[in-house]
Amino acid sequence: MTENLAALTGDLHTALAGAITELQGDPVILELLRASIEGNLETIAQVVRYDIPVSEVKAPPPAVEYARRLAQRGISSSALLRAYRLGQENATAWSLDRIAAEESDPQVALAAGQAFIAITFRYIDAVSEQVLIVYEAERERWLANRNTVRAAVLSDLLDGSGPDVSAAESALGYRLRQHHVGAVLWRPDGRASGSELRDLEQLLARLGRALGSTAPPLFVAQDRALAWGWIPLGRTSAVPAVEELGDLESHGLRVALGTPAAGADGFRRSHLDALRAQTVAMVAQDRAGTVTAYGDAEVRAAALLAADLDGTRRLVGSALGALAEDTEGAERLRDTLRVFLATRNSFAATAALIHLHKNTVKYRVDRAVEARGRPLDEDRLDLELALIACRWLGVAALPGAAPADQRA
């Protein structure tokens, strides 16, 4: 093995580099892989030749450094361990071929092969455990440092301090010079399943695909049940409406979306919009939909109304009269009237949107006017704002509702 070290190292390097796809395209990692292979082969040869106890063997320095670099680049530990398994397989096959070629006595060849396999198995088991410990320690340290840097960069971006864009992109691992949509994701029910962050991250990925994004989103956990995200859109600023997103398999999770915006400033503004949309969903509680998007004009109005709930309740009571009751019947009348006003008092258009007969729409509108106690054109702006408040903020917008911090 010592005499053929260069050739055997080259053969193993070619085999491992081709089989482990995570390593391809990174010349530094590939060069360290070569050095690690050479160091391990040289050490194995010394262990066999001098009968060195495997328990006293330390992983070669290049192998240790190779494990550290994999951890820093976020390459999985499975790629690290697979290299040792494949290396053992190839080195064993090479050695058995040499033994068979040089030893004519089959019993001696068998004993030699068994001895070599036993020694190399113990060696690979011991060394792979050592480098895995190095990998895990480095990965934990590197993630902690990266998260500290990333948190500082993110804070500067969001408070408008204007950090260097290239440095910020490097720290975040995310391209800022494009369009983005900010997202806030959370679990509203407070259930602890142990997989909340993973569920939130997977939901963000599904949402990104639904919005037409082809690049991975930026996911930043805030706690176990809350995360911020940014979905990269590249050069486009067009996204589908919420009703066009289809089933996102949210599993009880909620999402608030900002509006598409470009660059580092757009990164911040879209996030702030998402926080405003989240406020609307948090006030509505269980009446909120899976996705609340600030791109909806009614959501933007509801966000302003949510900032002063006491004033909003007074507005709702004054504008709606008996139509502000917390009943299913009053809610149906409010929803129908809201769509009717949005379609410029068109019975036909309203019927098409809410899938009812035109006569049914007319009946509901007449009943809503009667409950309100005055014509639709009287205080029309207040009426439309009140209906928007009821639609998006739920019972919290109705007169007599308990303050948000007292509601279950």
Phi and psi in degrees as a GROMACS rama.xvg file:
@    title "Ramachandran Plot"
@    xaxis  label "Phi"
@    yaxis  label "Psi"
@TYPE xy
-64.9116  -42.8791  THR-2
-66.436  -29.2293  GLU-3
-107.683  23.0815  ASN-4
-60.2477  -44.4324  LEU-5
-65.3157  -45.4605  ALA-6
-66.9534  -43.8194  ALA-7
-65.5679  -38.3012  LEU-8
-61.5299  -44.1187  THR-9
-63.2417  -42.2624  GLY-10
-64.6305  -44.3684  ASP-11
-65.8186  -40.1657  LEU-12
-61.8647  -43.3574  HIS-13
-62.9776  -42.943  THR-14
-66.0857  -44.9744  ALA-15
-71.8545  -41.6153  LEU-16
-63.4172  -33.4177  ALA-17
-78.0442  -29.6653  GLY-18
-86.3325  -27.5654  ALA-19
-103.829  96.8694  ILE-20
-65.0744  -26.6495  THR-21
-62.983  -20.0408  GLU-22
-90.6787  -13.9817  LEU-23
-71.3938  141.138  GLN-24
87.9722  2.6191  GLY-25
-120.726  95.6992  ASP-26
-62.3736  -34.1604  PRO-27
-65.7704  -45.8572  VAL-28
-63.5309  -41.2015  ILE-29
-65.5176  -36.8338  LEU-30
-68.8414  -39.2219  GLU-31
-66.4471  -34.2496  LEU-32
-60.9453  -43.9841  LEU-33
-60.303  -45.7303  ARG-34
-64.2362  -37.36  ALA-35
-65.228  -42.9078  SER-36
-60.624  -48.1174  ILE-37
-61.1358  -43.7873  GLU-38
-64.0832  -40.6312  GLY-39
-68.6883  -41.9798  ASN-40
-63.184  -42.3733  LEU-41
-63.6769  -40.1069  GLU-42
-68.0832  -42.5936  THR-43
-59.7753  -42.8351  ILE-44
-60.1285  -41.051  ALA-45
-67.9477  -38.8424  GLN-46
-61.0497  -43.9965  VAL-47
-69.0877  -46.8945  VAL-48
-65.7849  -42.3257  ARG-49
-105.256  8.2571  TYR-50
54.5972  44.7607  ASP-51
-77.0609  130.524  ILE-52
-60.8424  130.808  PRO-53
-61.2473  -30.3324  VAL-54
-63.4051  -18.6107  SER-55
-97.8355  -0.465304  GLU-56
-86.6289  136.077  VAL-57
-106.159  147.34  LYS-58
-59.5083  136.79  ALA-59
-57.8912  144.321  PRO-60
-52.4533  -41.4942  PRO-61
-62.3572  -32.6188  PRO-62
-69.0699  -37.0707  ALA-63
-66.4576  -44.1993  VAL-64
-66.5692  -36.4005  GLU-65
-59.8049  -42.8631  TYR-66
-63.445  -40.4675  ALA-67
-62.8882  -44.9622  ARG-68
-65.0517  -37.5096  ARG-69
-60.697  -43.0061  LEU-70
-62.4582  -40.6985  ALA-71
-68.2334  -29.1679  GLN-72
-91.3816  1.9097  ARG-73
73.9806  16.1427  GLY-74
-77.6325  135.068  ILE-75
-63.9938  152.998  SER-76
-65.7214  -22.2529  SER-77
-63.771  -33.5365  SER-78
-66.1988  -36.4634  ALA-79
-63.7848  -50.1393  LEU-80
-70.6425  -32.4478  LEU-81
-64.9909  -35.7433  ARG-82
-60.6942  -38.276  ALA-83
-70.4213  -39.7236  TYR-84
-65.8594  -46.0962  ARG-85
-66.284  -38.2835  LEU-86
-62.2985  -43.0828  GLY-87
-62.775  -42.5793  GLN-88
-60.6391  -48.2356  GLU-89
-68.8355  -42.1252  ASN-90
-65.5459  -38.3294  ALA-91
-65.119  -44.5054  THR-92
-60.9699  -43.4428  ALA-93
-60.4766  -45.0999  TRP-94
-66.4528  -41.7507  SER-95
-65.4768  -36.4815  LEU-96
-63.1526  -41.5751  ASP-97
-66.4565  -40.9562  ARG-98
-62.3977  -45.9681  ILE-99
-61.8332  -35.4325  ALA-100
-74.6572  -28.9008  ALA-101
-103.949  -14.7979  GLU-102
-119.611  116.946  GLU-103
-82.0145  -24.6226  SER-104
-80.239  114.513  ASP-105
-63.3872  -31.997  PRO-106
-68.5048  -40.1886  GLN-107
-66.9591  -42.4576  VAL-108
-61.6437  -42.0083  ALA-109
-63.4457  -44.7658  LEU-110
-64.4049  -40.8639  ALA-111
-64.5572  -43.0277  ALA-112
-63.2648  -42.4185  GLY-113
-63.9648  -39.7314  GLN-114
-65.1076  -43.6162  ALA-115
-63.4573  -43.8198  PHE-116
-62.4042  -42.7401  ILE-117
-64.0253  -43.3263  ALA-118
-66.3534  -47.3968  ILE-119
-67.3415  -31.9437  THR-120
-63.6403  -45.991  PHE-121
-64.4023  -37.8495  ARG-122
-64.7588  -50.0876  TYR-123
-62.4948  -39.5723  ILE-124
-61.7977  -44.1654  ASP-125
-71.8462  -45.8749  ALA-126
-71.3532  -40.0376  VAL-127
-63.5726  -33.3791  SER-128
-67.9045  -39.3154  GLU-129
-63.87  -46.9486  GLN-130
-71.7209  -27.4731  VAL-131
-68.0976  -37.6808  LEU-132
-62.6926  -42.9614  ILE-133
-61.6016  -44.8883  VAL-134
-58.6071  -49.334  TYR-135
-65.4976  -39.8766  GLU-136
-65.8023  -42.5188  ALA-137
-67.7106  -39.9268  GLU-138
-62.7268  -43.1821  ARG-139
-64.9717  -42.8026  GLU-140
-66.3811  -44.196  ARG-141
-66.5678  -40.4725  TRP-142
-64.369  -41.0545  LEU-143
-62.2729  -44.8009  ALA-144
-65.5367  -43.454  ASN-145
-64.2058  -41.6555  ARG-146
-65.679  -35.0994  ASN-147
-64.5866  -46.4075  THR-148
-64.9246  -43.8868  VAL-149
-63.5671  -39.7291  ARG-150
-63.1048  -40.0056  ALA-151
-66.9603  -42.7085  ALA-152
-65.0554  -43.1728  VAL-153
-62.5164  -40.5734  LEU-154
-61.8528  -42.523  SER-155
-64.1718  -41.2225  ASP-156
-62.9235  -43.4243  LEU-157
-78.7066  -22.7855  LEU-158
-95.093  5.40665  ASP-159
78.8914  19.0353  GLY-160
-69.7159  -18.9683  SER-161
70.2741  59.789  GLY-162
-68.4323  164.158  PRO-163
-57.1132  126.855  ASP-164
-63.4127  -43.6789  VAL-165
-63.3278  -43.0042  SER-166
-65.4841  -39.3772  ALA-167
-64.8748  -41.7828  ALA-168
-62.4933  -40.0101  GLU-169
-64.7826  -42.8164  SER-170
-69.0016  -38.5066  ALA-171
-83.8799  -22.9122  LEU-172
67.3684  35.895  GLY-173
-148.642  137.94  TYR-174
-84.682  121.375  ARG-175
-87.4293  -25.4432  LEU-176
-84.0329  68.7051  ARG-177
-166.827  -179.646  GLN-178
-84.6925  148.06  HIS-179
-140.427  162.597  HIS-180
-125.735  121.23  VAL-181
-76.2693  148.767  GLY-182
-140.496  144.087  ALA-183
-119.608  128.328  VAL-184
-124.209  139.24  LEU-185
-156.793  163.123  TRP-186
-105.84  112.309  ARG-187
-79.2826  -20.8541  PRO-188
-86.9625  -9.47333  ASP-189
75.9137  6.02319  GLY-190
-69.2679  140.308  ARG-191
-108.092  108.738  ALA-192
-106.416  -10.0784  SER-193
87.8589  -5.90438  GLY-194
-127.767  24.8109  SER-195
-58.6032  -49.282  GLU-196
-65.0772  -39.7503  LEU-197
-62.4641  -42.0163  ARG-198
-63.143  -42.0335  ASP-199
-64.6354  -41.7019  LEU-200
-65.9836  -39.4344  GLU-201
-67.6595  -36.6551  GLN-202
-64.2251  -40.6911  LEU-203
-61.9537  -40.0824  LEU-204
-64.597  -42.5504  ALA-205
-64.6589  -39.2641  ARG-206
-64.6289  -40.6915  LEU-207
-59.465  -43.9024  GLY-208
-64.3855  -38.7626  ARG-209
-65.3885  -28.8181  ALA-210
-86.3414  -0.499754  LEU-211
89.7716  11.6586  GLY-212
-77.1006  141.133  SER-213
-111.699  -1.41363  THR-214
-111.908  154.187  ALA-215
-66.0659  140.271  PRO-216
-76.4694  166.138  PRO-217
-93.785  124.398  LEU-218
-119.013  125.489  PHE-219
-130.729  109.788  VAL-220
-71.9022  138.786  ALA-221
-102.677  -37.4814  GLN-222
-158.213  -166.83  ASP-223
-67.4751  -22.693  ARG-224
-123.565  13.9708  ALA-225
-143.264  136.451  LEU-226
-146.301  154.06  ALA-227
-108.519  148.255  TRP-228
-145.921  158.249  GLY-229
-133.614  127.9  TRP-230
-102.514  119.717  ILE-231
-77.0463  134.251  PRO-232
-115.001  -2.29517  LEU-233
69.3788  -128.683  GLY-234
-89.8883  -10.3414  ARG-235
-91.736  149.89  THR-236
-118.324  8.24105  SER-237
-94.8711  130.925  ALA-238
-132.785  152.719  VAL-239
-65.6756  153.904  PRO-240
-69.4246  159.905  ALA-241
-55.9392  -42.5493  VAL-242
-67.4106  -11.9207  GLU-243
-95.6155  -1.67712  GLU-244
-76.8077  -24.1043  LEU-245
77.7476  -163.333  GLY-246
-81.5854  115.73  ASP-247
-92.1452  0.464517  LEU-248
50.8163  60.5695  GLU-249
-77.3258  -20.6931  SER-250
53.948  40.3997  HIS-251
87.2679  -1.5903  GLY-252
-84.7156  159.922  LEU-253
-123.521  153.221  ARG-254
-134.786  137.014  VAL-255
-117.507  130.978  ALA-256
-112.153  142.719  LEU-257
-85.9486  -168.38  GLY-258
-102.425  148.438  THR-259
-59.9345  137.502  PRO-260
-152.458  160.193  ALA-261
-110.595  151.951  ALA-262
74.3155  -175.063  GLY-263
-63.5962  -37.8106  ALA-264
-67.8166  -39.414  ASP-265
-66.304  -32.7714  GLY-266
-56.2526  -44.5753  PHE-267
-72.0615  -47.2483  ARG-268
-64.896  -39.7026  ARG-269
-66.036  -34.9619  SER-270
-65.1831  -44.4822  HIS-271
-62.3598  -38.2804  LEU-272
-62.9553  -40.0434  ASP-273
-64.2346  -38.1051  ALA-274
-64.4412  -37.7714  LEU-275
-66.0061  -40.5178  ARG-276
-65.5915  -35.4575  ALA-277
-64.1738  -37.5632  GLN-278
-57.2409  -42.7184  THR-279
-60.0153  -47.7142  VAL-280
-66.1027  -37.0817  ALA-281
-67.9213  -36.2787  MET-282
-68.0294  -40.554  VAL-283
-70.8341  -22.7226  ALA-284
54.7066  -124.867  GLN-285
-70.7307  -7.14311  ASP-286
-88.6999  -4.2483  ARG-287
-75.6298  150.472  ALA-288
-81.1167  176.861  GLY-289
-61.2471  -42.2641  THR-290
-120.757  128.374  VAL-291
-117.305  116.703  THR-292
-111.121  128.091  ALA-293
-68.454  -14.9815  TYR-294
-67.7705  -17.8014  GLY-295
-77.6212  126.149  ASP-296
-59.2533  -35.7085  ALA-297
-67.38  -35.9753  GLU-298
-65.1233  -39.6385  VAL-299
-61.9158  -40.9878  ARG-300
-66.6798  -41.3445  ALA-301
-63.9445  -33.7093  ALA-302
-63.2277  -39.6689  ALA-303
-67.0959  -40.4508  LEU-304
-67.5049  -31.8997  LEU-305
-69.1188  -21.5708  ALA-306
-69.3213  -19.6537  ALA-307
-140.846  78.9302  ASP-308
-65.7596  -35.6115  LEU-309
-62.6032  -45.7944  ASP-310
-65.0075  -36.6139  GLY-311
-65.2716  -40.4917  THR-312
-63.61  -38.7604  ARG-313
-65.2967  -41.3309  ARG-314
-60.5619  -45.7165  LEU-315
-62.7387  -45.0245  VAL-316
-63.3398  -40.0294  GLY-317
-71.7124  -40.2664  SER-318
-80.7578  -28.8912  ALA-319
-105.449  -22.1528  LEU-320
60.5732  -131.137  GLY-321
-67.8458  -13.5116  ALA-322
-72.4279  -7.54024  LEU-323
-92.0351  14.3828  ALA-324
-72.6859  151.369  GLU-325
-90.5284  70.0026  ASP-326
-133.383  158.393  THR-327
-64.1264  -37.5779  GLU-328
-64.3413  -45.0868  GLY-329
-65.5335  -35.557  ALA-330
-65.0126  -41.2127  GLU-331
-62.8491  -42.1613  ARG-332
-65.3559  -40.0622  LEU-333
-63.7643  -44.537  ARG-334
-62.926  -42.1396  ASP-335
-65.3937  -43.4093  THR-336
-65.3063  -37.651  LEU-337
-62.1709  -45.0267  ARG-338
-67.1846  -38.1551  VAL-339
-61.3378  -43.5741  PHE-340
-68.5989  -36.5435  LEU-341
-67.4735  -26.053  ALA-342
-94.9322  18.1923  THR-343
58.7459  48.4127  ARG-344
62.2458  37.5995  ASN-345
-100.188  114.445  SER-346
-65.9446  -40.256  PHE-347
-65.9638  -46.1276  ALA-348
-65.0988  -39.3594  ALA-349
-63.8768  -43.9089  THR-350
-59.8052  -39.2964  ALA-351
-68.2783  -36.9775  ALA-352
-73.447  -38.299  LEU-353
-105.29  8.63791  ILE-354
59.3219  51.5511  HIS-355
-129.987  163.361  LEU-356
-72.225  147.524  HIS-357
-57.4394  -37.4436  LYS-358
-66.1812  -33.8703  ASN-359
-67.39  -40.1824  THR-360
-61.1234  -45.6374  VAL-361
-61.4674  -40.4452  LYS-362
-61.6221  -44.7741  TYR-363
-66.92  -41.1144  ARG-364
-63.078  -42.7311  VAL-365
-61.2275  -42.1727  ASP-366
-66.768  -37.1565  ARG-367
-65.1688  -42.3152  ALA-368
-62.495  -42.2253  VAL-369
-62.3911  -43.5282  GLU-370
-66.9793  -35.6687  ALA-371
-67.7523  -38.8174  ARG-372
93.3502  7.29122  GLY-373
-160.748  163.569  ARG-374
-62.3161  158.653  PRO-375
-65.1323  -32.9761  LEU-376
-75.8965  -9.70026  ASP-377
-83.8177  122.295  GLU-378
52.3844  49.3682  ASP-379
-62.0274  -40.8751  ARG-380
-62.2697  -45.872  LEU-381
-59.2942  -40.5582  ASP-382
-61.2438  -47.2007  LEU-383
-65.381  -40.7356  GLU-384
-64.4009  -40.0339  LEU-385
-64.1801  -40.891  ALA-386
-67.3059  -38.6901  LEU-387
-63.4568  -42.3127  ILE-388
-60.0362  -44.9431  ALA-389
-65.8758  -38.9194  CYS-390
-65.363  -43.6013  ARG-391
-99.8464  -24.5886  TRP-392
-103.059  -7.91346  LEU-393
67.4447  -148.428  GLY-394
-64.9011  -19.3164  VAL-395
-64.0258  -21.1286  ALA-396
-89.9583  -7.79304  ALA-397
-83.1004  146.355  LEU-398
-57.1549  136.934  PRO-399
87.8623  -3.28841  GLY-400
-67.3848  146.546  ALA-401
-71.0087  152.703  ALA-402
-54.6892  152.522  PRO-403
-55.8838  -36.8312  ALA-404
-78.3622  -3.8389  ASP-405
-106.579  -8.25691  GLN-406
-86.1706  146.203  ARG-407
